[in-house]
Amino acid sequence: MKLKDEQKIELLRYLLLNRLVEDRLAILYRQGKILGGLYLSRGQEAISVGTAYALEPHDVVGPMIRNMGALLVRGMTPRDVFLQYLGRAESPTGGRENAHHIGDLRGKGVVAPISMLGKMISILMGVSMSFKLRGEKRVAVNYIGEGGASAGDFHEALNMAGVFKLPFILIVENNQYAYSTPVARQTAAHHISDRAAGYGIHGEIVDGNDVVKVFEATRQAAGRARSGEGPSLIECMTMRMKGHAEHDDARYVPSELFGKWEKRDPIGLFKKKMLKEEILTKAEIEVIEADIKAQVEKDVDYAMAAPMPDGSGAAEGVYADPLGWNPQRGWNGA
C-alpha cells in the first residue's frame, strides 16, 4: 500500500500530537500535578504512530508505557489523556488512577497495559489465538522494549504463536537502554529479531525513526498474518531521548550518543521528507503545529477544571463475573 499525500499529512499530525501532548504532560509533572512516574516516548514516536496507522479498526493493540502515539491513532484524544493523568472522574478509568494504564477494548481495540514489562505479550498472543479460533481476519499487536525481551513471556508467547501460526505481531522498540542497562549488557545476540528464526516466524529490523518504513513493515506483517502465514517480530531501531522516566536525568547515557540520535529525530526527518516531496511548505507545517498546540492547551484547561472522583464508584468495574456480583446487592442481586 502506497501512502497518499493526505495520509502522510495525517501521519505528521499524529507525530506532532504525540510529542506535544507528552511535552505538556512533562510540564504538569514538574508542577506537581501528576503524581507517580511519567514515561515519555521522545525520539520513538514514529514507532507507535507508524505501527498503529498500519492496522485496521477491528484489530487490537496492546500498548506499553511509551506508546502514546498508538493510543492517539486508535482514537484516544488529548483530553482523554490529560483527564487520565490528572486522575479526574471523566477519565477513561473513571479517576481510579493517574497513570498510563489506559485502554478501551470495545470501543478502540486497545488493551490497557500493566506495569510488569513483558507480561502483555502472552495476553495479546491469546487475543490473536481467539481471532484464529473464530476464523476472523484480525491481528493483535503488542509492544515491548529490548529489555523486556528478556522476560520469560517473550519466549513462551512467541513459541506458541509460531506453533499455531497466530495473527500476532510483536513490535520490539530497541531504544538502546533498559532503564540504565545498555543492550550489550542485556543480550549477546546482535539483534533481538535474530531470535525469530528460533520460533519459526518472520523477523526483521526496521529504522524505527522512519515512520513510513515502520508503517510499511507493519502493514506487510499484518497482511501475512491475515493470510495465515503466522506472526512477525519487528525490531525497530531507535533511541530513548530522555531518561527511563521523567525523574531520571539519564546521566548514564554518553552525551555523544544523544547527539548522534538527535540528528535522526523522527519528527525532524519526516518534516524534511514532506518538504522535499513538496507535500507541505514550511508555513503549512507551522500552521498544523500551531493548531495542535491550541488543541492541547484547550484540553489541558478542560482537564484541570474537571472534577475529581467522589469515591462512590470505586468498587464498580473492578471484577467481571458471570454470576452477577453487585457491590451494593451482593451475588445475583441477593
LINSULBEL-V979896 format. One record per pair of residues at least 24 apart in sequence whose C-alpha atoms are under 6 Angstrom apart, sorted by sequence separation. I is the first residue (numbers start at 0). GAP is how many residues later the second one is. D is the distance in Angstrom with one decimal. If there is no record, write none. Layout:
BEGIN
i=I gap=GAP d=D
i=I gap=GAP d=D
END
This chain:
BEGIN
i=40 gap=25 d=4.8
i=39 gap=26 d=5.6
i=145 gap=26 d=6.0
i=140 gap=27 d=5.9
i=142 gap=27 d=5.9
i=144 gap=27 d=5.4
i=138 gap=28 d=5.1
i=139 gap=28 d=5.0
i=140 gap=28 d=4.8
i=141 gap=28 d=5.1
i=142 gap=28 d=4.7
i=143 gap=28 d=5.0
i=144 gap=28 d=4.7
i=145 gap=28 d=4.9
i=207 gap=28 d=4.3
i=138 gap=29 d=5.8
i=140 gap=29 d=5.9
i=142 gap=29 d=5.9
i=144 gap=29 d=5.7
i=202 gap=29 d=5.7
i=204 gap=29 d=5.9
i=206 gap=29 d=5.7
i=207 gap=29 d=4.8
i=208 gap=29 d=6.0
i=117 gap=30 d=5.1
i=200 gap=30 d=6.0
i=201 gap=30 d=4.7
i=202 gap=30 d=4.7
i=203 gap=30 d=5.2
i=204 gap=30 d=4.8
i=205 gap=30 d=5.0
i=206 gap=30 d=5.3
i=207 gap=30 d=5.1
i=116 gap=31 d=5.6
i=146 gap=31 d=4.8
i=200 gap=31 d=5.9
i=202 gap=31 d=5.8
i=204 gap=31 d=6.0
i=117 gap=33 d=5.7
i=73 gap=34 d=5.9
i=118 gap=34 d=6.0
i=121 gap=35 d=5.1
i=161 gap=37 d=5.7
i=127 gap=38 d=5.9
i=161 gap=38 d=5.9
i=127 gap=39 d=5.5
i=161 gap=39 d=5.7
i=127 gap=40 d=5.7
i=158 gap=40 d=5.2
i=192 gap=42 d=5.7
i=61 gap=48 d=6.0
i=59 gap=49 d=4.6
i=60 gap=49 d=5.1
i=61 gap=49 d=4.9
i=63 gap=49 d=5.7
i=59 gap=50 d=5.9
i=17 gap=51 d=5.2
i=33 gap=52 d=5.9
i=208 gap=57 d=4.6
i=166 gap=58 d=4.4
i=168 gap=62 d=5.5
i=173 gap=62 d=5.8
i=166 gap=63 d=5.4
i=167 gap=63 d=4.6
i=168 gap=63 d=4.9
i=169 gap=63 d=4.9
i=170 gap=63 d=5.0
i=171 gap=63 d=4.6
i=172 gap=63 d=5.1
i=173 gap=63 d=5.1
i=174 gap=63 d=4.8
i=175 gap=63 d=5.9
i=165 gap=64 d=4.9
i=166 gap=64 d=5.4
i=171 gap=64 d=6.0
i=173 gap=64 d=5.9
i=174 gap=64 d=4.2
i=164 gap=65 d=3.8
i=165 gap=65 d=5.7
i=174 gap=65 d=5.1
i=178 gap=65 d=5.0
i=58 gap=79 d=5.2
i=60 gap=79 d=5.7
i=58 gap=80 d=5.1
i=59 gap=80 d=4.8
i=60 gap=80 d=4.7
i=61 gap=80 d=4.7
i=62 gap=80 d=5.8
i=60 gap=81 d=5.9
i=136 gap=89 d=5.2
i=46 gap=161 d=5.6
i=49 gap=161 d=5.1
i=53 gap=161 d=5.4
i=45 gap=163 d=5.6
i=49 gap=164 d=5.3
i=50 gap=164 d=5.3
i=45 gap=165 d=4.5
i=49 gap=165 d=4.3
i=53 gap=165 d=5.0
i=50 gap=167 d=5.6
i=42 gap=197 d=5.7
i=42 gap=198 d=5.4
i=41 gap=199 d=5.6
i=38 gap=206 d=4.6
i=37 gap=207 d=5.5
i=37 gap=208 d=5.4
i=94 gap=214 d=5.7
i=87 gap=219 d=5.9
i=88 gap=219 d=5.1
i=78 gap=220 d=4.8
i=82 gap=220 d=5.0
i=87 gap=220 d=4.6
i=88 gap=220 d=4.3
i=81 gap=221 d=5.9
i=42 gap=222 d=5.8
END
